Amino acid sequence: MLPAVTAPKDALAQTHARIQPYVHNTPVLTSHLLDALAGATLYFKCENFQRMGAFKMRGAVNAILQLSAAQQQRGVVTHSSGNFAQALALAAQSLGVAAYIVMPSNAPRVKKEAVLAYGGQVIECAPTLAAREQAAQQIVEERGATFIHPSNDLDVILGQGTAAVELLALHPALDYIFAPVGGGGLVAGTILAAQHFGRNCRVVAGEPETMDDAYRSWQAGTIEGNAAGDTIADGLKTQLGDINFPIIRQGIEAIIRVSEAEIVAAMRLIWERMKIVVEASSAVALAALLKEKDRYAGQQIGIILSGGNVDLAKLPF
């Protein structure tokens, strides 16, 4: 088994201070109705209000800020068809750094347009992981740009953990924090934040049943992938890496798998009752809590709403 990465409390505190000028300290909302439905006291950390609409702005900014001046001058590169593509483009633009974003040819046009609007340079490739990795490596070799992984990079993980740092600063007595798990950066960062800034605060991940590689990896002790399957929570269709998996393996309390119907129901609840826009991936965390609410009854629970980048033409309700 891979050894767990450790990060001192100071690393998270310094990360939070470092990125503050470039990110929003997003609001924490509550809902009496959702409290009653869950049988617990809920605090929603609204990263759907973050710059570019998702928590990934935090990790992208921190990763670029940790580069040397020479590295920044040569630019950064990643491969992503989703929120990290937009996050790295906007973070780079904010810091005056060139960003090369490798995106599969079948990525939604709206996402490509968002990356371009944030000043990123889009490089299209075939819609396979191998093609994405090859295209990114070619840019590294030709331009000297630094590759930044969307979730399996300690600087990215520390950045993502600052959402939970802020949540715990407001509500230090939380018993649990629920977050969705896809690539693992958010959950790994949340675990580190809970360990250093919580009072016996535990972290629970929600995951789609149809793409349950994190659950299977947690059970097996080795990283597993998804050979097939699909989910409305498209931001979670990635897999864990060798840096974030040991943190998750050692520190996660539970991973709860939820059905597509449960994800849609939770998403609709948030839209209707909280009057805010969240994407399906965000709703997975609430869906996981509601699925096993008896287990967490009476507790103080933070829920990280990871993002709000929704194609309004494809709403599931």
C-alpha positions as CSV (number, residue, x, y, z in Angstrom):
1,M,0.0,0.0,0.0
2,L,1.2,3.5,-0.8
3,P,2.4,5.6,2.2
4,A,0.1,8.4,3.2
5,V,1.2,11.9,2.5
6,T,1.4,14.2,5.5
7,A,1.1,17.9,5.5
8,P,1.6,20.0,8.7
9,K,-1.1,22.4,9.9
10,D,1.2,25.3,8.9
11,A,1.1,24.2,5.2
12,L,-2.6,24.5,5.1
13,A,-2.6,27.8,7.0
14,Q,0.0,29.2,4.7
15,T,-1.8,28.0,1.6
16,H,-5.0,29.7,2.8
17,A,-3.2,33.0,3.4
18,R,-1.4,32.7,0.0
19,I,-4.5,32.2,-2.1
20,Q,-6.8,34.7,-0.3
21,P,-6.2,37.6,-2.7
22,Y,-7.2,35.4,-5.7
23,V,-10.2,33.5,-4.4
24,H,-13.6,34.1,-2.7
25,N,-14.2,33.1,0.9
26,T,-17.5,31.6,-0.1
27,P,-20.6,31.9,2.1
28,V,-22.0,29.1,4.3
29,L,-25.7,28.7,4.0
30,T,-28.3,26.9,6.1
31,S,-31.8,25.5,5.6
32,H,-34.3,24.6,8.3
33,L,-36.2,22.4,5.9
34,L,-33.1,20.4,4.9
35,D,-32.1,20.2,8.6
36,A,-35.5,18.6,9.2
37,L,-35.2,16.2,6.3
38,A,-31.7,15.1,7.4
39,G,-32.5,15.1,11.1
40,A,-29.2,17.0,11.6
41,T,-27.8,20.5,11.6
42,L,-26.4,21.3,8.2
43,Y,-23.9,23.9,7.0
44,F,-23.5,24.2,3.3
45,K,-20.1,25.6,2.1
46,C,-21.1,27.2,-1.2
47,E,-18.2,26.7,-3.6
48,N,-20.7,27.2,-6.4
49,F,-20.1,30.9,-5.6
50,Q,-16.3,30.6,-6.1
51,R,-14.6,32.3,-9.0
52,M,-15.2,30.3,-12.2
53,G,-18.0,28.5,-10.3
54,A,-16.1,25.7,-8.4
55,F,-13.7,24.9,-5.6
56,K,-11.0,24.0,-8.2
57,M,-10.0,27.6,-8.4
58,R,-8.3,27.2,-5.0
59,G,-6.0,24.4,-6.0
60,A,-5.1,25.9,-9.4
61,V,-4.1,29.3,-7.8
62,N,-2.0,27.6,-5.1
63,A,-0.2,25.3,-7.6
64,I,0.8,28.2,-9.8
65,L,1.9,30.4,-6.9
66,Q,4.2,27.6,-5.7
67,L,6.1,27.7,-9.0
68,S,9.4,29.6,-9.5
69,A,9.4,32.9,-11.5
70,A,11.1,31.0,-14.3
71,Q,8.5,28.3,-14.3
72,Q,5.7,30.8,-14.3
73,Q,7.2,32.5,-17.3
74,R,7.1,29.3,-19.3
75,G,3.5,28.7,-18.5
76,V,1.4,25.8,-17.1
77,V,-0.5,22.9,-18.8
78,T,-3.2,20.5,-17.8
79,H,-5.6,18.1,-19.4
80,S,-9.3,18.5,-18.4
81,S,-12.7,18.7,-20.0
82,G,-14.3,20.2,-16.9
83,N,-13.9,22.6,-14.1
84,F,-10.1,22.3,-13.7
85,A,-9.7,23.5,-17.3
86,Q,-11.5,26.7,-16.4
87,A,-9.9,27.0,-13.0
88,L,-6.3,26.8,-14.3
89,A,-7.1,29.2,-17.2
90,L,-8.5,31.8,-14.8
91,A,-5.9,31.3,-12.2
92,A,-3.1,31.7,-14.8
93,Q,-4.8,34.8,-16.2
94,S,-5.0,36.3,-12.7
95,L,-1.3,35.7,-12.2
96,G,-0.1,36.8,-15.7
97,V,0.9,33.2,-16.7
98,A,0.2,31.4,-19.9
99,A,-2.1,28.4,-19.7
100,Y,-2.3,25.5,-22.2
101,I,-5.4,23.4,-21.7
102,V,-5.6,20.0,-23.4
103,M,-9.3,19.2,-24.0
104,P,-10.9,16.2,-25.8
105,S,-12.5,16.9,-29.1
106,N,-15.9,15.9,-27.7
107,A,-15.8,18.3,-24.7
108,P,-18.9,20.6,-24.6
109,R,-18.4,23.7,-26.6
110,V,-19.6,25.8,-23.6
111,K,-16.6,24.5,-21.6
112,K,-14.1,25.3,-24.4
113,E,-15.5,28.8,-24.8
114,A,-15.2,29.3,-21.0
115,V,-11.5,28.3,-21.1
116,L,-10.9,30.7,-24.0
117,A,-12.8,33.5,-22.2
118,Y,-10.5,33.0,-19.2
119,G,-7.4,33.4,-21.5
120,G,-6.5,29.8,-21.8
121,Q,-5.1,28.3,-25.0
122,V,-7.1,25.2,-25.9
123,I,-5.4,22.2,-27.6
124,E,-7.8,19.6,-28.8
125,C,-7.0,15.9,-28.8
126,A,-8.7,12.6,-29.3
127,P,-11.2,11.7,-26.4
128,T,-8.9,9.2,-24.7
129,L,-6.8,9.5,-21.5
130,A,-3.7,8.4,-23.5
131,A,-4.2,11.1,-26.1
132,R,-4.7,13.8,-23.4
133,E,-1.6,12.7,-21.6
134,Q,0.4,12.6,-24.8
135,A,-0.7,16.1,-25.9
136,A,0.1,17.6,-22.5
137,Q,3.5,16.0,-22.5
138,Q,4.2,17.4,-25.9
139,I,3.5,20.9,-24.6
140,V,5.8,20.3,-21.6
141,E,8.6,19.3,-24.0
142,E,8.1,21.9,-26.6
143,R,7.3,24.9,-24.5
144,G,8.8,24.1,-21.1
145,A,5.4,24.5,-19.4
146,T,4.8,22.9,-16.0
147,F,2.2,20.2,-15.9
148,I,-0.4,20.6,-13.1
149,H,-2.6,17.6,-12.4
150,P,-6.2,18.5,-11.6
151,S,-6.3,16.4,-8.4
152,N,-3.2,14.3,-7.8
153,D,-0.8,17.2,-6.8
154,L,-0.1,18.1,-3.2
155,D,-0.2,21.9,-3.9
156,V,-3.6,21.4,-5.6
157,I,-4.9,19.2,-2.7
158,L,-3.8,21.8,-0.1
159,G,-5.6,24.5,-2.1
160,Q,-8.8,22.5,-2.2
161,G,-8.5,21.9,1.5
162,T,-8.9,25.6,2.2
163,A,-12.7,25.4,1.6
164,A,-12.9,23.1,4.7
165,V,-10.5,25.4,6.6
166,E,-12.9,28.3,6.1
167,L,-15.9,26.1,7.0
168,L,-14.3,25.0,10.2
169,A,-13.2,28.5,11.1
170,L,-16.9,29.4,11.2
171,H,-18.2,26.1,12.7
172,P,-15.3,24.5,14.6
173,A,-17.5,21.9,16.3
174,L,-18.6,20.0,13.2
175,D,-18.9,16.3,13.7
176,Y,-18.6,15.5,9.9
177,I,-17.9,17.1,6.6
178,F,-19.5,15.5,3.5
179,A,-17.9,16.1,0.1
180,P,-18.2,14.5,-3.4
181,V,-15.3,12.3,-4.6
182,G,-14.1,12.0,-8.1
183,G,-10.4,12.6,-8.7
184,G,-9.9,12.8,-5.0
185,G,-8.3,16.3,-4.6
186,L,-11.2,17.9,-2.7
187,V,-11.8,14.9,-0.3
188,A,-8.0,14.5,0.4
189,G,-7.7,18.3,1.1
190,T,-10.8,18.2,3.3
191,I,-9.4,15.3,5.3
192,L,-6.2,17.2,6.0
193,A,-8.2,20.3,7.0
194,A,-10.5,18.2,9.3
195,Q,-7.4,16.6,11.0
196,H,-5.7,20.0,11.6
197,F,-8.6,22.4,12.2
198,G,-11.5,20.2,13.4
199,R,-12.3,18.8,16.8
200,N,-12.6,15.1,16.0
201,C,-14.2,16.0,12.7
202,R,-14.6,13.1,10.3
203,V,-15.0,13.2,6.5
204,V,-17.5,11.2,4.5
205,A,-17.5,11.1,0.7
206,G,-20.4,10.7,-1.7
207,E,-19.9,8.8,-5.0
208,P,-22.2,7.8,-7.9
209,E,-23.0,4.1,-7.8
210,T,-22.3,3.8,-11.5
211,M,-18.8,5.2,-11.1
212,D,-17.7,3.8,-7.8
213,D,-14.0,3.5,-8.3
214,A,-13.2,5.4,-5.1
215,Y,-15.4,3.0,-3.0
216,R,-13.8,0.0,-4.6
217,S,-10.3,1.4,-4.2
218,W,-11.0,2.1,-0.5
219,Q,-12.2,-1.4,0.0
220,A,-9.4,-3.1,-1.9
221,G,-6.5,-0.9,-0.8
222,T,-5.3,-0.3,-4.3
223,I,-6.4,2.3,-6.9
224,E,-9.1,1.0,-9.2
225,G,-10.7,2.5,-12.3
226,N,-14.1,2.4,-14.1
227,A,-14.1,0.2,-17.2
228,A,-17.6,1.4,-18.1
229,G,-20.5,3.4,-16.7
230,D,-21.8,6.9,-16.8
231,T,-23.4,9.4,-14.4
232,I,-25.1,12.7,-14.4
233,A,-22.4,13.9,-12.0
234,D,-20.0,14.3,-14.9
235,G,-17.4,16.1,-12.7
236,L,-16.8,12.8,-10.8
237,K,-15.9,10.6,-13.8
238,T,-12.2,10.6,-12.9
239,Q,-10.2,8.4,-10.6
240,L,-7.9,8.6,-7.6
241,G,-4.1,9.1,-7.8
242,D,-1.1,7.9,-6.0
243,I,-0.8,11.2,-3.9
244,N,-4.4,11.7,-2.9
245,F,-5.4,8.0,-2.5
246,P,-3.2,7.3,0.6
247,I,-4.6,10.4,2.3
248,I,-8.2,9.2,1.6
249,R,-7.4,5.6,2.4
250,Q,-6.0,6.5,5.8
251,G,-8.4,9.3,6.7
252,I,-11.9,8.8,5.2
253,E,-14.7,7.8,7.6
254,A,-16.9,6.3,4.9
255,I,-17.7,6.4,1.1
256,I,-21.5,6.3,0.4
257,R,-22.6,5.3,-3.0
258,V,-25.8,7.0,-4.4
259,S,-28.1,6.2,-7.4
260,E,-28.7,8.6,-10.2
261,A,-32.3,9.2,-8.9
262,E,-30.9,10.1,-5.5
263,I,-28.5,12.6,-7.1
264,V,-31.2,14.2,-9.1
265,A,-33.5,14.4,-6.0
266,A,-30.8,16.0,-3.9
267,M,-30.0,18.5,-6.7
268,R,-33.6,19.5,-7.0
269,L,-33.9,19.9,-3.2
270,I,-31.0,22.4,-3.2
271,W,-32.4,24.3,-6.2
272,E,-35.9,24.5,-4.9
273,R,-35.3,24.9,-1.1
274,M,-32.0,26.9,-1.0
275,K,-32.7,28.9,-4.2
276,I,-29.1,28.3,-5.5
277,V,-27.6,26.8,-8.6
278,V,-25.5,23.7,-8.1
279,E,-24.3,21.1,-10.5
280,A,-25.1,17.4,-10.1
281,S,-21.6,16.6,-8.7
282,S,-22.3,19.0,-5.8
283,A,-25.6,17.3,-5.0
284,V,-23.9,13.9,-4.5
285,A,-22.7,14.9,-1.0
286,L,-26.2,15.8,0.2
287,A,-27.6,12.7,-1.5
288,A,-25.1,10.5,0.4
289,L,-26.2,12.1,3.8
290,L,-29.9,11.7,3.1
291,K,-29.3,8.0,2.0
292,E,-27.9,7.2,5.4
293,K,-29.4,9.9,7.5
294,D,-30.3,7.7,10.5
295,R,-26.5,7.0,10.9
296,Y,-25.8,10.8,11.3
297,A,-28.9,11.9,13.1
298,G,-28.4,14.8,15.6
299,Q,-25.0,15.6,14.3
300,Q,-23.5,18.9,13.1
301,I,-22.6,18.4,9.5
302,G,-20.8,20.5,6.9
303,I,-21.5,19.8,3.3
304,I,-19.3,21.2,0.5
305,L,-21.2,22.2,-2.5
306,S,-18.4,21.8,-4.9
307,G,-19.6,23.8,-7.9
308,G,-22.4,25.4,-9.9
309,N,-21.4,25.1,-13.6
310,V,-24.5,23.7,-15.1
311,D,-25.6,23.4,-18.7
312,L,-29.1,24.9,-18.3
313,A,-30.3,23.2,-21.5
314,K,-29.7,19.8,-19.9
315,L,-31.3,20.1,-16.5
316,P,-32.5,16.7,-15.2
317,F,-35.8,18.1,-13.8
